[in-house]
């Protein structure tokens, strides 16, 4: 299967199929042009993508765990909350405010809804928890993020106390830069039931600042059951990151989440000055994603994968999890699609959570229709595009035909409480003789 893009469009032979696919080439072109307006260029060289494949092969050979269609990779250990994040089921993330004492050039806080308002106002997160409980909402994983939650220490501890009062078995976690954490606050967080704390370390901070955060991490080990670090992996920092992993392992932290470094669609001059370019292509599937983090920077992934190999080769005990930008998107697709009523031509993918259907165009329609009818497979005719649509499992029946099949990826969008709309977001080119339903 090949995604239909500017690079692969020419392999389409059927003219009706090609006309239908042209819209997605235009979407791709328009999206790339729009992204370029933010002022950062794409790195379109093939070398770093080849290097990524090489590093992934090495990690597989050494036993790394690839999950979520390869978007999440870990060794040794991974937080249960990270596993739950792939679908977002029974999960909830809140913030108190979007105010932060740091000023990181790569911060995407300003992309969040109502950013200016929550610079000066507090969200009533504890009240939201109480309302969820009253409504009988299932909740197994909950997080408090920001901004910096510990700028509001009492409100943060109140949130976790309320959370565990309403949902005693919930797995709770706190995201923090660490600076405001002191012994009294750590004790109160422990008493409120906090299960996991994740520290963000800024790799280009001066040594004295990093040392201060390390002291906070050591402090947290005395009070919080699970202590982690979660930080972006910036290209060019491999040596510093190796040293950091050694130090974290010596402290005894449970794990580190290596995030794909992203451009927040602002501050392009700084990114250019530092020599960064955007990863290409920017998305595996072009869509309007909720995650506010921006767009991935080229070579961040390779640095993260190299760090995982370093941890394996040096026998480090801490969990190391590479969380790609694509890994951030799957929960949205799952939430929009899972359990939604659709007709019998659609298949819910257990791999990437898109609804998928097969389409055949033009001159192949009659032969395909005859075979599907012989096997009592339902077919939907779409006269507007001179095509038929059917369930992907039926592609396997067409192996003897020398035809092109289009695999269509779809997302359910909710327009109102009573109206859902199935939006097609990508096409893939399929050869029936090489198709397996289990692969999609």
C-alpha positions as CSV (number, residue, x, y, z in Angstrom):
1,X,0.0,0.0,0.0
2,X,1.2,3.5,-0.9
3,X,-0.2,6.7,0.4
4,X,-1.3,8.8,-2.6
5,X,0.7,12.0,-2.5
6,X,2.5,14.3,-4.9
7,X,5.3,11.7,-5.1
8,X,3.1,8.7,-5.9
9,X,0.2,10.3,-7.8
10,X,1.6,9.4,-11.2
11,X,1.3,5.7,-10.5
12,X,-2.5,5.9,-10.7
13,X,-3.6,4.5,-14.1
14,X,-7.4,4.8,-14.1
15,X,-8.5,8.3,-15.1
16,X,-11.5,8.3,-12.8
17,X,-9.4,7.3,-9.9
18,X,-6.8,10.0,-10.8
19,X,-9.5,12.7,-11.0
20,X,-10.9,11.6,-7.7
21,X,-7.4,11.7,-6.1
22,X,-6.5,15.1,-7.4
23,X,-8.3,16.8,-4.6
24,X,-5.9,15.2,-2.0
25,X,-2.9,16.4,-4.0
26,X,-4.3,19.9,-3.8
27,X,-5.0,19.6,-0.1
28,X,-1.4,18.5,0.4
29,X,0.0,21.3,-1.7
30,X,-2.2,24.0,0.0
31,X,-1.3,22.7,3.5
32,X,2.4,22.7,2.7
33,X,2.2,26.3,1.4
34,X,0.2,27.4,4.4
35,X,2.8,25.8,6.8
36,X,5.7,27.5,4.9
37,X,4.1,30.9,5.7
38,X,5.1,30.4,9.3
39,X,8.6,31.0,8.3
40,X,10.4,27.7,8.8
41,X,11.5,25.5,5.8
42,X,11.0,21.8,5.4
43,X,14.0,19.4,5.4
44,X,13.0,17.3,2.4
45,X,16.3,15.3,2.2
46,X,15.9,11.6,2.3
47,X,19.0,10.9,4.5
48,X,17.4,11.5,8.0
49,X,14.4,9.3,7.1
50,X,16.7,6.5,6.0
51,X,18.6,7.0,9.3
52,X,15.4,6.7,11.2
53,X,14.6,3.4,9.6
54,X,18.1,2.1,10.3
55,X,17.8,3.1,14.0
56,X,14.4,1.5,14.3
57,X,15.7,-1.7,12.9
58,X,18.5,-1.7,15.5
59,X,16.0,-1.0,18.3
60,X,13.8,-3.9,17.1
61,X,16.8,-6.2,17.1
62,X,17.6,-5.2,20.6
63,X,14.1,-5.9,21.9
64,X,12.5,-2.4,22.1
65,X,8.7,-2.4,22.2
66,X,7.0,-0.8,19.2
67,X,3.4,0.2,19.8
68,X,0.6,2.3,18.3
69,X,1.7,1.5,14.8
70,X,5.3,2.4,15.6
71,X,4.4,5.9,16.9
72,X,5.4,4.9,20.4
73,X,8.6,3.0,21.2
74,X,9.9,2.1,24.7
75,X,12.5,0.1,26.6
76,X,12.5,-1.2,30.2
77,X,9.3,0.5,31.4
78,X,6.5,2.8,30.3
79,X,3.9,4.6,32.4
80,X,0.4,3.1,32.3
81,X,-0.9,6.6,31.6
82,X,1.2,6.7,28.3
83,X,-0.5,3.5,27.2
84,X,-3.9,4.9,28.0
85,X,-3.1,8.1,26.1
86,X,-3.0,6.2,22.8
87,X,-6.8,6.0,22.8
88,X,-7.7,8.6,25.5
89,X,-10.3,6.2,27.0
90,X,-11.4,7.0,30.5
91,X,-8.8,9.8,30.7
92,X,-8.9,13.5,31.6
93,X,-6.3,16.3,31.5
94,X,-6.9,19.6,33.2
95,X,-5.0,22.8,33.9
96,X,-5.3,25.5,36.6
97,X,-3.9,28.3,34.5
98,X,-1.7,28.7,31.5
99,X,0.7,31.0,33.4
100,X,4.3,29.9,33.6
101,X,7.5,31.4,35.1
102,X,9.6,30.0,32.3
103,X,10.0,31.5,28.8
104,X,11.0,28.6,26.6
105,X,11.4,29.6,22.9
106,X,9.7,26.3,21.9
107,X,6.7,26.6,24.2
108,X,3.3,26.0,22.6
109,X,1.1,27.3,25.4
110,X,0.0,30.3,23.4
111,X,-1.6,27.9,20.9
112,X,-4.1,26.7,23.6
113,X,-7.6,28.0,23.6
114,X,-8.3,31.0,25.8
115,X,-4.5,31.4,26.5
116,X,-4.7,35.1,27.4
117,X,-7.7,34.6,29.7
118,X,-6.0,31.9,31.7
119,X,-2.9,34.0,32.2
120,X,-4.9,35.9,34.8
121,X,-7.8,33.5,35.8
122,X,-7.9,30.1,37.3
123,X,-9.8,27.2,35.8
124,X,-12.1,25.5,38.3
125,X,-10.5,22.1,37.7
126,X,-11.6,20.5,41.1
127,X,-15.2,21.5,40.3
128,X,-14.9,19.8,36.9
129,X,-13.8,16.6,38.6
130,X,-16.8,16.7,41.0
131,X,-19.2,17.3,38.0
132,X,-17.7,14.3,36.2
133,X,-18.3,12.1,39.2
134,X,-21.9,13.3,39.6
135,X,-22.5,12.5,35.9
136,X,-21.1,9.0,36.4
137,X,-18.2,9.4,34.0
138,X,-15.7,6.6,34.0
139,X,-12.2,7.8,34.9
140,X,-9.0,5.8,35.3
141,X,-6.3,8.4,34.3
142,X,-6.2,12.1,35.2
143,X,-3.5,14.7,34.9
144,X,-2.9,18.3,35.9
145,X,-0.7,20.3,33.5
146,X,-0.3,24.0,32.7
147,X,1.3,26.5,32.4
148,X,3.0,25.6,35.7
149,X,0.5,24.0,38.1
150,X,2.8,24.6,41.1
151,X,2.5,28.3,40.8
152,X,-0.9,27.6,42.5
153,X,0.2,25.0,45.1
154,X,-3.0,25.0,47.2
155,X,-5.2,24.7,44.1
156,X,-3.0,21.9,42.8
157,X,-3.2,19.8,46.0
158,X,-6.9,20.6,46.3
159,X,-7.4,19.2,42.8
160,X,-5.7,15.9,43.5
161,X,-7.5,15.6,46.8
162,X,-10.8,16.1,45.1
163,X,-9.8,13.8,42.3
164,X,-9.0,10.9,44.7
165,X,-12.1,11.6,46.8
166,X,-14.3,11.2,43.8
167,X,-12.3,8.5,42.0
168,X,-10.3,6.6,44.6
169,X,-8.7,4.2,42.1
170,X,-7.6,6.9,39.6
171,X,-4.0,7.1,38.3
172,X,-3.1,10.7,38.8
173,X,-0.1,12.6,37.5
174,X,1.3,16.1,37.7
175,X,3.4,17.9,35.1
176,X,5.9,20.5,36.4
177,X,9.1,22.3,35.5
178,X,10.0,21.6,39.1
179,X,11.3,24.9,40.3
180,X,8.4,25.6,42.7
181,X,8.5,22.2,44.3
182,X,9.5,22.1,48.0
183,X,9.4,19.5,50.8
184,X,6.1,20.8,52.2
185,X,4.4,20.8,48.8
186,X,5.8,17.3,48.0
187,X,4.3,16.0,51.3
188,X,1.0,17.6,50.6
189,X,0.9,16.2,47.1
190,X,1.6,12.8,48.6
191,X,-1.2,13.2,51.1
192,X,-3.6,14.3,48.3
193,X,-3.0,10.9,46.6
194,X,-0.7,11.9,43.7
195,X,0.6,8.8,41.9
196,X,3.0,10.2,39.4
197,X,5.0,13.4,38.8
198,X,6.7,14.4,35.5
199,X,9.5,16.9,35.5
200,X,10.4,19.0,32.4
201,X,14.1,19.6,32.1
202,X,15.4,22.3,29.7
203,X,18.6,20.8,28.2
204,X,20.1,24.2,27.4
205,X,19.6,25.6,30.9
206,X,22.9,26.5,32.7
207,X,24.3,23.8,34.9
208,X,23.2,25.4,38.2
209,X,19.6,25.5,37.0
210,X,19.7,21.9,35.9
211,X,21.3,20.9,39.3
212,X,18.4,22.6,41.1
213,X,15.8,20.6,39.1
214,X,17.8,17.4,39.9
215,X,17.5,18.2,43.6
216,X,13.7,18.6,43.1
217,X,13.6,15.2,41.4
218,X,15.5,13.6,44.3
219,X,13.1,15.2,46.7
220,X,10.1,13.8,44.8
221,X,11.5,10.3,45.1
222,X,10.9,10.5,48.8
223,X,7.2,11.3,48.4
224,X,5.7,10.4,45.0
225,X,5.4,6.7,43.9
226,X,6.4,7.3,40.3
227,X,8.9,10.0,39.3
228,X,9.6,10.7,35.6
229,X,11.1,13.3,33.3
230,X,9.3,14.3,30.2
231,X,11.1,16.6,27.7
232,X,11.6,17.4,24.0
233,X,14.6,16.0,22.3
234,X,16.4,18.8,20.5
235,X,18.6,17.9,17.6
236,X,22.3,18.5,18.3
237,X,22.0,17.7,22.1
238,X,22.9,14.0,21.9
239,X,25.9,14.3,24.2
240,X,24.1,16.3,26.8
241,X,21.1,14.0,26.7
242,X,23.3,10.9,27.2
243,X,24.8,12.5,30.3
244,X,21.3,13.4,31.6
245,X,20.1,9.8,31.1
246,X,23.1,8.5,33.1
247,X,22.3,11.0,36.0
248,X,18.6,10.2,36.0
249,X,19.4,6.5,36.1
250,X,21.7,7.0,39.0
251,X,19.0,8.9,40.9
252,X,16.6,6.1,40.3
253,X,13.8,7.8,38.3
254,X,11.3,5.4,36.9
255,X,11.5,6.7,33.3
256,X,11.8,9.5,30.8
257,X,9.5,10.4,28.0
258,X,11.5,11.7,25.0
259,X,9.1,13.9,23.1
260,X,9.5,14.8,19.4
261,X,10.7,18.4,19.4
262,X,8.2,20.7,17.8
263,X,7.9,24.1,16.2
264,X,5.0,25.9,17.9
265,X,4.1,27.9,14.7
266,X,5.8,31.0,16.2
267,X,9.3,32.3,17.0
268,X,10.5,31.1,13.6
269,X,13.5,33.4,13.6
270,X,15.0,31.6,16.7
271,X,14.4,28.2,15.1
272,X,16.1,29.3,11.9
273,X,19.0,30.8,13.8
274,X,19.5,27.4,15.5
275,X,19.5,25.7,12.2
276,X,16.3,23.8,12.6
277,X,14.0,22.7,9.8
278,X,10.6,21.0,9.7
279,X,10.2,17.3,9.4
280,X,8.8,16.2,6.0
281,X,6.1,15.2,5.4
282,X,4.6,17.1,8.4
283,X,1.8,14.5,8.9
284,X,1.2,10.9,8.1
285,X,-2.4,11.8,7.4
286,X,-3.4,15.5,6.8
287,X,-6.1,16.5,9.2
288,X,-7.1,19.2,11.7
289,X,-5.7,17.8,14.9
290,X,-6.5,19.1,18.4
291,X,-3.0,18.8,19.8
292,X,-1.5,22.3,20.1
293,X,2.1,21.3,20.0
294,X,2.8,22.4,16.5
295,X,4.9,20.6,13.9
296,X,7.8,18.2,14.3
297,X,11.4,19.3,13.8
298,X,13.6,17.1,11.5
299,X,16.1,14.9,13.2
300,X,14.5,15.1,16.7
301,X,13.3,11.6,16.2
302,X,16.7,10.3,15.2
303,X,18.3,11.8,18.3
304,X,15.6,10.2,20.5
305,X,16.1,6.8,18.9
306,X,19.9,7.1,19.3
307,X,19.4,7.8,23.0
308,X,17.3,4.7,23.3
309,X,20.1,2.7,21.8
310,X,22.6,4.3,24.1
311,X,20.4,3.3,27.1
312,X,20.2,-0.3,25.9
313,X,23.9,-0.5,25.1
314,X,24.9,0.8,28.5
315,X,22.5,-1.2,30.6
316,X,20.5,1.7,32.0
317,X,17.6,0.6,34.1
318,X,15.2,3.5,33.7
319,X,12.3,3.3,31.2
320,X,12.9,5.3,28.0
321,X,9.9,6.1,25.9
322,X,10.0,7.9,22.6
323,X,6.7,9.7,22.1
324,X,6.4,11.0,18.5
325,X,4.1,13.8,17.4
326,X,2.0,11.3,15.6
327,X,1.6,9.4,18.8
328,X,-0.1,12.5,20.2
329,X,-2.8,12.4,17.5
330,X,-4.1,8.9,17.8
331,X,-6.3,9.5,20.8
332,X,-8.3,12.1,18.9
333,X,-8.9,9.7,16.0
334,X,-10.0,7.0,18.4
335,X,-12.3,9.3,20.3
336,X,-13.9,10.5,17.1
337,X,-14.4,7.1,15.5
338,X,-14.7,4.4,18.1
339,X,-18.2,3.1,18.6
340,X,-19.7,5.5,16.0
341,X,-22.4,4.0,13.8
342,X,-21.3,3.7,10.1
343,X,-22.5,1.6,7.2
344,X,-21.2,-1.9,6.5
345,X,-18.7,-0.7,3.9
346,X,-16.4,0.7,6.7
347,X,-13.8,-1.1,8.8
348,X,-12.5,0.3,12.1
349,X,-8.8,-0.1,12.1
350,X,-7.3,-1.5,15.3
351,X,-3.9,-0.1,14.3
352,X,-4.6,3.6,13.6
353,X,-8.3,3.9,14.5
354,X,-9.4,5.3,11.1
355,X,-12.5,4.0,9.4
356,X,-11.4,2.4,6.2
357,X,-13.3,1.4,3.0
358,X,-12.3,0.2,-0.4
359,X,-13.1,1.9,-3.7
360,X,-12.8,0.8,-7.3
361,X,-13.2,3.2,-10.2
362,X,-14.1,3.3,-13.9
363,X,-13.3,0.4,-16.1
364,X,-12.8,-2.0,-13.2
365,X,-16.2,-1.6,-11.7
366,X,-18.0,-4.4,-13.7
367,X,-15.5,-7.1,-13.0
368,X,-15.3,-6.2,-9.3
369,X,-19.0,-6.0,-8.9
370,X,-19.5,-9.4,-10.4
371,X,-17.0,-11.0,-8.1
372,X,-18.4,-9.3,-5.0
373,X,-22.0,-10.3,-6.0
374,X,-20.9,-13.9,-6.3
375,X,-19.6,-13.8,-2.8
376,X,-22.7,-11.8,-1.5
377,X,-20.6,-8.8,-0.6
378,X,-22.5,-5.5,-0.3
379,X,-21.5,-2.8,-2.7
380,X,-22.4,0.9,-2.7
381,X,-22.4,2.7,-6.0
382,X,-21.3,6.4,-6.1
383,X,-22.3,7.6,-9.6
384,X,-20.8,11.1,-9.0
385,X,-17.3,9.7,-9.0
386,X,-17.9,6.7,-11.2
387,X,-16.9,4.3,-8.4
388,X,-18.1,1.6,-6.1
389,X,-17.4,1.3,-2.4
390,X,-17.2,-1.9,-0.3
391,X,-15.7,-3.4,2.9
392,X,-11.8,-3.7,2.8
393,X,-12.1,-7.4,3.7
394,X,-13.4,-8.0,0.2
395,X,-10.2,-6.8,-1.5
396,X,-8.8,-10.3,-0.8
397,X,-11.4,-11.7,-3.3
398,X,-9.9,-9.6,-6.1
399,X,-6.4,-11.1,-6.2
400,X,-6.7,-12.5,-9.7
401,X,-7.8,-9.2,-11.2
402,X,-5.1,-6.8,-12.6
403,X,-6.8,-3.7,-11.1
404,X,-6.2,-0.7,-8.9
405,X,-8.0,-0.5,-5.6
406,X,-8.3,2.7,-3.5
407,X,-8.2,2.4,0.3
408,X,-10.0,5.3,1.8
409,X,-9.3,6.6,5.4
410,X,-12.1,8.4,7.2
411,X,-12.9,10.3,10.4
412,X,-16.3,10.8,11.9
413,X,-17.0,14.5,12.7
414,X,-19.8,15.5,14.9
415,X,-21.7,18.5,13.5
416,X,-24.4,18.5,16.2
417,X,-25.8,16.3,18.9
418,X,-27.9,14.5,16.2
419,X,-25.7,14.7,13.2
420,X,-22.4,13.0,12.4
421,X,-20.5,13.3,9.1
422,X,-17.9,10.9,7.7
423,X,-14.9,12.8,6.4
424,X,-12.5,11.2,4.0
425,X,-8.9,12.3,4.8
426,X,-6.5,10.1,2.8
427,X,-6.3,7.7,-0.1
428,X,-3.9,4.8,-0.5
429,X,-3.1,2.8,-3.6
430,X,-3.6,-1.0,-3.1
431,X,-2.6,-4.0,-5.1
432,X,-5.2,-6.8,-4.3
433,X,-2.8,-9.7,-4.7
434,X,-0.6,-8.2,-1.9
435,X,-3.4,-7.0,0.4
436,X,-4.0,-8.3,3.9
437,X,-6.8,-6.9,6.1
438,X,-4.6,-7.5,9.2
439,X,-2.1,-5.0,7.9
440,X,-4.5,-2.1,7.9
